[in-house]
Amino acid sequence: MDALTVFGLAAVTAMLVFYALEDRNAHFILAFAGACALGSVYGFLQGAWPFGVIEAIWALIAARRWQKRVFNSGTR
């Protein structure tokens, strides 16, 4: 496996783990957003720009969900 593949595997694995843990703490939602951003970077570096665009959108959606949860519940 080359370094780019390992990077992509790590990003997608982190997405899966943080998504599964989102209900436990708002920080996992933010971590999921970061992992989606890394997945987006991977998609663009690999040349699969549609994947990169979709992952970037998911990163924005997750960041917005984190923002709503933190500022609506007061768990900063």
C-alpha positions, 0 to 999 in steps of 0.5 A: 500500500502506498502512502496515499492509500494509507492516508485514505484508509485512516481518514475513512476509518476515523469517519466511521469511528467518530460517526459511531461515537457522535451521541456520546459527546459533541466533540466527536461530531467535530472530529467527524467533520475533521475526518470528512475534511481529510477524506475530501483531501484524499479524494482530491489527491487521488483524482476522484474529485466527486468524492472530494466534493461530497466529503467537503460538503459532509464536513460542512454539514457536520461542522454545522451540526456540531455548532448547533449542538454546542451552542443550543445545549451549552456544552462547550 
